Amino acid sequence: VPLVGRFNPCRCPAPDFEIYARGRWQRIIVDGDEAIIDDLIEQARAAEEQGRLASLRLWGRLDGSADYAETAIEYPRFRVDRFEIE
């Protein structure tokens, strides 16, 4: 079952992606096959440039937590196996 996600860059240096889990949005670090992640970022940025907030369906799994280098704050790591952008 895919999770609902979105590309939602913010002014602070937090991760750009979020998932809706446990009744709230939470920022995540996307991880996985480099080609999949590059494609995800490219498509999400293209949607943003068109003035849309990209709504995502993400297949994968939460894979522990990791420190985000730019903030030294721990965020959940989500390993993306595949995705769709609506």
C-alpha positions as CSV (number, residue, x, y, z in Angstrom):
1,V,0.0,0.0,0.0
2,P,1.5,3.3,-1.0
3,L,1.9,6.2,1.4
4,V,0.7,9.7,0.5
5,G,3.6,12.1,0.1
6,R,4.4,15.6,-1.1
7,F,7.4,17.6,-2.2
8,N,7.2,20.7,0.0
9,P,10.4,22.7,0.2
10,C,10.6,25.1,3.1
11,R,12.7,28.1,4.0
12,C,14.8,26.2,6.5
13,P,17.3,23.5,5.5
14,A,14.9,20.6,6.4
15,P,14.3,17.8,3.9
16,D,12.0,18.7,1.0
17,F,9.8,15.6,1.1
18,E,7.0,14.7,3.6
19,I,4.7,11.7,4.1
20,Y,1.3,11.6,5.8
21,A,1.5,9.0,8.5
22,R,-0.2,8.6,11.9
23,G,-2.6,11.5,11.2
24,R,0.1,14.1,10.4
25,W,2.6,15.3,7.9
26,Q,6.2,14.5,8.7
27,R,9.4,15.4,6.9
28,I,11.4,12.5,5.6
29,I,14.8,11.8,4.1
30,V,14.2,10.0,0.8
31,D,16.6,7.2,0.1
32,G,17.0,4.3,-2.3
33,D,18.2,3.6,-5.8
34,E,19.9,6.7,-7.1
35,A,18.0,6.7,-10.5
36,I,14.6,6.5,-8.7
37,I,15.5,9.3,-6.3
38,D,16.9,11.5,-9.1
39,D,13.7,10.9,-11.1
40,L,11.5,11.7,-8.1
41,I,13.3,14.9,-7.4
42,E,13.3,16.0,-11.0
43,Q,9.5,15.4,-11.5
44,A,8.7,17.0,-8.1
45,R,10.7,20.1,-9.0
46,A,9.1,20.3,-12.4
47,A,5.6,20.2,-10.8
48,E,6.7,23.0,-8.4
49,E,8.0,25.1,-11.3
50,Q,4.5,24.8,-12.8
51,G,3.1,26.2,-9.6
52,R,1.8,22.8,-8.3
53,L,2.4,21.1,-5.0
54,A,3.2,17.6,-6.2
55,S,1.0,14.9,-4.6
56,L,2.9,11.6,-4.5
57,R,2.2,8.0,-4.0
58,L,5.3,6.4,-2.5
59,W,5.9,2.7,-2.3
60,G,8.7,1.7,0.0
61,R,9.3,1.5,3.8
62,L,10.5,3.6,6.7
63,D,14.1,2.4,7.2
64,G,15.1,3.9,10.5
65,S,16.2,7.4,11.2
66,A,19.2,9.4,10.2
67,D,20.8,12.7,10.9
68,Y,20.1,15.2,8.2
69,A,23.5,16.8,7.5
70,E,22.3,20.4,7.0
71,T,20.4,20.6,10.4
72,A,21.9,17.8,12.5
73,I,18.3,16.8,13.3
74,E,17.2,13.2,13.0
75,Y,14.4,12.6,10.5
76,P,12.8,9.3,9.4
77,R,14.5,7.7,6.4
78,F,12.1,6.4,3.7
79,R,13.4,4.0,1.2
80,V,11.5,4.6,-2.1
81,D,11.0,1.5,-4.3
82,R,8.7,3.3,-6.7
83,F,6.5,6.4,-6.9
84,E,3.7,8.1,-8.9
85,I,3.2,11.9,-9.1
86,E,-0.4,13.1,-9.5
